[in-house]
Amino acid sequence: MSYLTTEKKANIFLEYGAAAANTGSIEAQVAMLTERINHISDHLKTNKKDFSTQRGLMQMVGKRKRLLTYLSKHNLTGYRSLIEKLGLRK
């Protein structure tokens, strides 16, 4: 994952997890998955027959969906602000 440098990861965790060391928060995990999903989606636009990457993308989308469902059940205002920040449809 050379496209995600240590500084970029720290910025994502700082912005969404409230601290650079707070890598386990749901918001930070969803933001990191969204970043990876966007990068892989761009890759698949040029490499249409990369089926193993496509499968990994579907797994990441499923994991993000499960995390967002958990967040919506436990912290609805945090869920709404997160999907608005990330620009996700829901």
Secondary structure as GFF3:
##gff-version 3
##sequence-region A 1 90
A	DSSP	alpha_helix	6	17	.	.	.	ID=ss1
A	DSSP	alpha_helix	26	46	.	.	.	ID=ss2
A	DSSP	alpha_helix	51	74	.	.	.	ID=ss3
A	DSSP	alpha_helix	76	86	.	.	.	ID=ss4
###
